[in-house]
Amino acid sequence: MIKPLVTLVGLLHKSKISEQVRYASQALPQLSSEKYNIKRKDFGTIKSSDVSYFKSILNEGRVLTDENDVMPYNIDWIKNCRGQSTVVLKPQNTAEVSAILKYCNEKRLAVCPQGGNTGLVGGSVPVFDEIVLNFSLMNKIESLDDVSGALICEAGCILENLDNYVRERGLIMPLDLGAKGSCHIGGNASTNAGGLRLLRYGNLHGSILGIEAVKADGTVIDCLKALKKDNTGYHLKHLFIGSEGTLGFVTKVAVSCPVLPKAVNLGFFGVENFENILKLYKSAKSSLGEILSAFEMADFDSINSTVQNLKLPNPIADYPFYVLVETHGSDDVHDGEKLSRFLSKEMESGLIVDGTVTSEPSKMQTIWNLRESIAGAGLVVGYVFKYDVSIPLKNYYDLVPILRKKVGDKALIVCGYGHVGDGNIHINVTVPKYSQEIASVLEPYIFEEVSKLNGSISAEHGIGFRKPKYIHYSKDKSALQLMKDLKQLMDPNGILNPYKVLPDTV
Ligand SMILES: Cc1cc2nc3c(=O)[nH]c(=O)nc-3n(C[C@H](O)[C@H](O)[C@H](O)COP(=O)(O)OP(=O)(O)OC[C@H]3O[C@@H](n4cnc5c(N)ncnc54)[C@H](O)[C@@H]3O)c2cc1C
């Protein structure tokens, strides 16, 4: 039965959820270099004369050296990685980024770029004493063309702030993710972030019109055109989208913003088994067509972990699987009728067992919170091994029950959830605390299986620090060699985000 959404209490705003999770455990994670047995590369070490130089081009307040001030910049969001940096720099403009990199390149000082530090693969924090270059003060919006939808802004703008800004002008950002209250558009570009509505608005290689970036030697590369079409030679902006700060630091972006939908509807449904989710997805694509904006799934353990650990309310009863279907359109009546027809049909067919639909913003937010907080729900009770993989849809959920069996009672929670419309599943294995024994049960096993299924070991989070040694499961030798050649060309001294993305050997 479709039920009206019950009144829900104790709602948490998205960014509050992030805060709650971030500070759930105050224990410091082990140093990444020790945990993963990494050797420091032959970079320069920071001297007091270097710090004096940085203070001369920034100013005292934008060069952090106090151990307590620097600590948060050394630890990643899931508290898996911890670096040993002693200096954090906060430039305010492109010229300052350029001056810092030129100096660091000459002195062979390694640098780790950092946006909102919400990355989930350890890419945003140093491993040893790399200088952290944090973009949070580069947060100016330069222009918005409300006819073309082209927004030009600095890399450190927070995604949610940009979304609020463009919404007031009849547009939306083309991406949305659970970390939007903290992540930066520069971090989004550098990770080619996917998120909840990629199904509808495509990935950032399409939505980012132009980029300004700084190379290792301080050269500013200006590809900041706000044009839809520009076939003037190589499409260089793509080198910086998804390269996780290893080829250059993104300082500005031009983004194409879609029109704010006038009609938004959200359904949250209980489903009996995964096979039915695939049938439902096929049906949603044909019944809802151009208005379908998200098709997400979560298994019982995913939703239950947010209910138990974060005390978020589930508006429907317990089911083995849940599906969240969202529509973005321009006509309330037309969209409402389409959704109602889809619901009636699929309740009759039995694909939807139970559920709720709403177009009320606060109720939609409640449902989205339930889905978006799964990423952090396990962190409240332990350590979470996180996997973010693409798998052909017919095998999408196969690995979850296999892993459940494999880790047995060593795990507190093994759950699968994600962006069905993009073939991207997140698998979280929560254990009381990190152990090498469990790590070796999961890795490289999971990557081998994904490779056998012709999937990708990283659908959207990137390779970062955690996965370079597994990248060969998804990238051919020839492609890896070209990646190395590009790195050599653009950053010959290897100072940009070392120990990340590229494997030591091809
Ligand atoms: C609750 C939660 C939900 C999430 N949901 C999603 C999701 O649905 N889809 C998704 O794709 N990701 C998701 N993520 C992961 C993360 O939010 C994204 O990868 C995001 O794009 C990172 O942005 P950031 O500003 O926090 O970057 P950071 O974490 O600071 O950095 C990420 C990487 O980019 C590099 N970098 C950062 N800024 C720059 C720059 N200006 N120039 C060059 N390199 C730079 C860093 O060195 C690092 O390698 C989620 C994370 C959380 C915590």
The ligand as an SDF file (V2000), in Angstrom:
LIG
                    3D

 53 58  0  0  0  0  0  0  0  0999 V2000
   28.7820   11.6320    2.9480 C   0  0  0  0  0  0  0  0  0  0  0  0
   29.5460   11.5790    1.6630 C   0  0  0  0  0  0  0  0  0  0  0  0
   28.8750   11.3090    0.4780 C   0  0  0  0  0  0  0  0  0  0  0  0
   29.5770   11.2640   -0.7300 C   0  0  0  0  0  0  0  0  0  0  0  0
   28.8860   11.0060   -1.8750 N   0  0  0  0  0  0  0  0  0  0  0  0
   29.5410   10.9980   -3.0490 C   0  0  0  0  0  0  0  0  0  0  0  0
   28.8330   10.7520   -4.2650 C   0  0  0  0  0  0  0  0  0  0  0  0
   27.6290   10.5090   -4.2770 O   0  0  0  0  0  0  0  0  0  0  0  0
   29.5370   10.7940   -5.4100 N   0  0  0  0  0  0  0  0  0  0  0  0
   30.8860   11.0470   -5.4480 C   0  0  0  0  0  0  0  0  0  0  0  0
   31.4710   11.0750   -6.5270 O   0  0  0  0  0  0  0  0  0  0  0  0
   31.5800   11.2600   -4.3040 N   0  0  0  0  0  0  0  0  0  0  0  0
   30.9570   11.2430   -3.1210 C   0  0  0  0  0  0  0  0  0  0  0  0
   31.6500   11.4670   -1.9690 N   0  0  0  0  0  0  0  0  0  0  0  0
   33.1200   11.6590   -2.0260 C   0  0  0  0  0  0  0  0  0  0  0  0
   33.5680   13.1440   -2.0660 C   0  0  0  0  0  0  0  0  0  0  0  0
   32.6330   13.9740   -1.4800 O   0  0  0  0  0  0  0  0  0  0  0  0
   33.8400   13.5960   -3.4890 C   0  0  0  0  0  0  0  0  0  0  0  0
   34.9550   12.8930   -3.9920 O   0  0  0  0  0  0  0  0  0  0  0  0
   34.0960   15.0990   -3.6250 C   0  0  0  0  0  0  0  0  0  0  0  0
   34.1270   15.4380   -4.9930 O   0  0  0  0  0  0  0  0  0  0  0  0
   35.4000   15.5520   -2.9720 C   0  0  0  0  0  0  0  0  0  0  0  0
   35.4090   16.9650   -2.9200 O   0  0  0  0  0  0  0  0  0  0  0  0
   36.3060   17.7190   -1.8300 P   0  0  0  0  0  0  0  0  0  0  0  0
   36.2710   19.1730   -2.0980 O   0  0  0  0  0  0  0  0  0  0  0  0
   35.9450   17.2950   -0.4720 O   0  0  0  0  0  0  0  0  0  0  0  0
   37.7520   17.1870   -2.2200 O   0  0  0  0  0  0  0  0  0  0  0  0
   38.8680   16.6080   -1.2770 P   0  0  0  0  0  0  0  0  0  0  0  0
   38.3730   15.4490   -0.5180 O   0  0  0  0  0  0  0  0  0  0  0  0
   39.5020   17.6980   -0.5170 O   0  0  0  0  0  0  0  0  0  0  0  0
   39.8980   16.0950   -2.3930 O   0  0  0  0  0  0  0  0  0  0  0  0
   39.5870   15.0400   -3.2590 C   0  0  0  0  0  0  0  0  0  0  0  0
   40.7600   14.8550   -4.2410 C   0  0  0  0  0  0  0  0  0  0  0  0
   40.8650   15.9680   -5.1050 O   0  0  0  0  0  0  0  0  0  0  0  0
   42.1080   16.6710   -4.9040 C   0  0  0  0  0  0  0  0  0  0  0  0
   41.7660   18.1020   -4.9370 N   0  0  0  0  0  0  0  0  0  0  0  0
   40.9170   18.7860   -4.1450 C   0  0  0  0  0  0  0  0  0  0  0  0
   40.8160   20.0520   -4.5480 N   0  0  0  0  0  0  0  0  0  0  0  0
   41.6280   20.1850   -5.6230 C   0  0  0  0  0  0  0  0  0  0  0  0
   41.9550   21.2580   -6.4980 C   0  0  0  0  0  0  0  0  0  0  0  0
   41.4200   22.4690   -6.3880 N   0  0  0  0  0  0  0  0  0  0  0  0
   42.8280   21.0220   -7.5110 N   0  0  0  0  0  0  0  0  0  0  0  0
   43.3970   19.7990   -7.6860 C   0  0  0  0  0  0  0  0  0  0  0  0
   43.1240   18.7510   -6.8840 N   0  0  0  0  0  0  0  0  0  0  0  0
   42.2500   18.9500   -5.8750 C   0  0  0  0  0  0  0  0  0  0  0  0
   42.6370   16.1690   -3.5790 C   0  0  0  0  0  0  0  0  0  0  0  0
   44.0520   16.2120   -3.5130 O   0  0  0  0  0  0  0  0  0  0  0  0
   42.1120   14.7460   -3.5560 C   0  0  0  0  0  0  0  0  0  0  0  0
   42.9660   13.9180   -4.3070 O   0  0  0  0  0  0  0  0  0  0  0  0
   30.9820   11.4890   -0.7380 C   0  0  0  0  0  0  0  0  0  0  0  0
   31.6590   11.7640    0.4550 C   0  0  0  0  0  0  0  0  0  0  0  0
   30.9590   11.8020    1.6410 C   0  0  0  0  0  0  0  0  0  0  0  0
   31.7300   12.1150    2.8880 C   0  0  0  0  0  0  0  0  0  0  0  0
  1  2  1  0
  2  3  1  0
  2 52  2  0
  3  4  2  0
  4  5  1  0
  4 50  1  0
  5  6  2  0
  6  7  1  0
  6 13  1  0
  7  8  2  0
  7  9  1  0
  9 10  1  0
 10 11  2  0
 10 12  1  0
 12 13  2  0
 13 14  1  0
 14 15  1  0
 14 50  1  0
 15 16  1  0
 16 17  1  0
 16 18  1  0
 18 19  1  0
 18 20  1  0
 20 21  1  0
 20 22  1  0
 22 23  1  0
 23 24  1  0
 24 25  2  0
 24 26  1  0
 24 27  1  0
 27 28  1  0
 28 29  2  0
 28 30  1  0
 28 31  1  0
 31 32  1  0
 32 33  1  0
 33 34  1  0
 33 48  1  0
 34 35  1  0
 35 36  1  0
 35 46  1  0
 36 37  1  0
 36 45  1  0
 37 38  2  0
 38 39  1  0
 39 40  1  0
 39 45  2  0
 40 41  1  0
 40 42  2  0
 42 43  1  0
 43 44  2  0
 44 45  1  0
 46 47  1  0
 46 48  1  0
 48 49  1  0
 50 51  2  0
 51 52  1  0
 52 53  1  0
M  END
$$$$
